[in-house]
Amino acid sequence: MILLLILLLPFLTGIILLFLKKENMIKTVALCSALITLVLTLFASSEPNTNFSINELNFLGDQFSLGLDGISVIMLLLTNTLFPFILLSGFKQKQSQPSFLYAMLLLVQSFLIGVFLARSAFLFYIFWELALIPVYFILLLWGGEGKRSITLKFFIYTLAGSLLLLFGIIYLYQLTPGLHSTTFDAFNHLHLSYDDQVWLFWILFLAFAIKMPIFPFHTWQPATYTMAPPQGVMILAGIMTKMGIYGVLRFIFPIVPLGAAYWQNFVITISLIGMVYASIIAFRQNNLKRLIAFSSLAHISLMCAAMFAMNYYAMQGVLVQVVGHGVTIVVMFYLITLIEERSGSLEQSFMGGMKLKAPQLALMFLIVSLGSIALPLTTGFIGEFLMLNGLFSNSIWYAAVGGLAMILSAIYMLYAYQRAMLGELDARLLKIDDIKTIDYIIIIPLIVLIFGFGIFPEPIIDMVEVPIKNLQDIVTPIGGTISSIIK
């Protein structure tokens, strides 16, 4: 029952917000909903393998069924931990149509929760598609320059991948015995032939590759991140990219492990190419938002490469980095919003010397930048160390190229910090002020998470232990673990 409450609370609150008029009340109610959802999630996460079903609701022979296992715990905790900060980030801004905006934000949260709790592929797909709708309105109504064409491109890209996913689900549904089913358990026990898995891999994988995204399916991402409003880009970069990673772990490895093994080296190669490409492009960016967009693409590409190394350390590192990257990218985009408010621009050429007028902002930006480049004592370092270790087990060359992520990231992030914060004070910045109390309320807890898990990684390492074992348990009935299938 608690899982249904976690799912419905933000949904029902979002509907209620549509009828509220006062902006302060709207924001307060939305934040309270997110905080209560987080508390419920913490309670639920203490008892993994929880399930909930409604027998009267069914489609294609499947009940409306929710469940929480190890992988879902990671994704659910990340989502519901970040949402209070995402909502709070808009409190000091005067926003148009606040009731509709915060309703859309809470609906996104509800649908994302549905993606991570769904126990059948059909229900997963329903929530996967529903999550796109409020994001579409957030981008279209509150986005920046070129929002119409950019939002349309984002919608078409995502929808095209989703239709392929739907085709794959229907194909698998027809193969299930008896009355047919779309439950993950039924799909996991299909024992598909080698040839079927080889081609079906791409039918399923493309939807997740677009959502992450990875090269060359990423072209919607830089423009969308740059145009998106602050809260929208935090959701896209911090949480929705993890839907793609979750999809691979939930669909690809358990259902088509032989197909994953066949295309393993190809996916790792294009992911590493995308990582290097994104890092080089990031260095050439003058716009801070585009720089962080390409930085996110580089980090996600490394995570995808490590995921397809398909060994214990790589999987462990990916799930650690899911948390580390999600937290870091959200606070990074918030800081960039603060910088834009004070400088009046996102272009680094219009900045310079901000440290002289806003030293606390400069300090926060430096600390988060160190987390982004995976400095030791940060969560990113733990995740990237484990991922590189996993890649090394497959090939020393994979690890060598993957190691460029940390080097290139340090180059473009520190260069951006130097251009924006150091040097002589630009005359246009003479009257800017430093960060305020509400900014500390958002930034400090997220920084504590970044460095807390980097200094004391045991809690998060223990947390991802269960998802890895669960993944191995899922693939065991189809012929052993992923590692043994590859061998």
JOPE-V235279 format. One record per backbone hydrogen bond with DSSP energy under -1.0 kcal/mol. CO is the residue of the C=O (numbers start at 1). NH is the residue of the N-H. If there is no record, write none. Layout:
# JOPE-V235279
co={CO:CO}
nh={NH:NH}
This chain:
# JOPE-V235279
co={1:2:3:4:5:8:9:10:11:12:13:16:17:22:23:24:25:26:27:28:29:30:31:32:33:34:35:36:37:38:39:40:41:44:50:52:54:54:57:59:62:63:64:65:66:68:69:70:71:72:73:74:75:76:77:78:79:82:83:84:85:87:88:97:98:99:100:101:102:103:104:105:106:107:108:109:110:111:112:113:114:117:119:120:121:122:123:124:125:126:127:129:132:133:134:135:136:137:138:139:144:146:147:148:149:150:151:152:153:154:155:156:157:158:159:160:161:162:163:164:165:166:167:168:169:170:177:182:183:184:185:187:193:194:195:196:197:199:200:201:202:205:206:207:208:209:214:218:220:221:222:223:224:227:229:230:231:232:233:234:235:235:236:239:241:242:243:244:245:246:247:248:251:252:256:257:258:259:263:264:265:266:267:268:269:270:271:272:273:274:275:276:277:278:279:282:286:287:288:289:290:291:292:293:294:295:296:297:298:299:300:301:302:303:304:306:307:311:312:313:314:315:316:317:318:319:320:321:322:323:324:325:326:327:328:329:330:331:332:333:334:335:336:337:338:339:340:346:347:348:352:353:354:358:359:360:361:362:363:364:365:366:367:368:369:370:371:375:378:379:380:381:382:383:384:385:386:387:388:389:391:395:396:397:398:399:401:402:403:404:405:406:407:408:409:410:411:412:413:414:415:416:417:418:420:420:421:422:426:427:429:436:437:438:439:440:443:444:445:446:447:448:449:450:451:452:457:458:459:460:464:465:466:467:468:469:470:471:472:475:476:476:481:482:483}
nh={5:6:7:8:9:12:13:14:15:16:17:19:20:26:27:28:29:30:31:32:33:34:35:36:37:38:39:40:41:42:43:44:45:47:68:66:57:64:64:62:59:65:54:119:52:49:73:74:75:76:77:78:79:80:81:82:83:86:87:88:89:90:91:101:102:103:104:105:106:107:108:109:110:111:112:113:114:115:116:117:118:67:184:124:125:126:127:128:129:130:131:132:136:137:138:139:140:141:142:143:147:150:151:152:153:154:155:156:157:158:159:160:161:162:163:164:165:166:167:168:169:170:171:172:173:174:180:121:187:188:189:190:197:198:199:200:201:203:204:205:206:209:210:211:212:214:217:221:224:225:226:227:228:144:233:234:235:236:237:238:239:240:241:242:245:246:247:248:249:250:251:253:255:256:260:261:262:263:267:268:269:270:271:272:273:274:275:276:277:278:279:280:281:282:283:285:348:291:292:293:294:295:296:297:298:299:300:301:302:303:304:305:306:307:308:309:310:315:316:317:318:319:320:321:322:323:324:325:326:327:328:329:330:331:332:333:334:335:336:337:338:339:340:341:342:343:344:288:350:351:426:356:358:362:363:364:365:366:367:368:369:370:371:372:373:375:374:378:382:383:384:385:386:387:388:389:390:391:392:393:395:399:400:401:402:403:404:405:407:408:409:410:411:412:413:414:415:416:417:418:419:420:421:422:352:354:355:353:429:430:432:440:441:442:443:444:447:448:449:450:451:452:453:379:455:456:461:462:463:464:468:469:470:471:472:473:474:475:476:478:479:480:485:486:487}
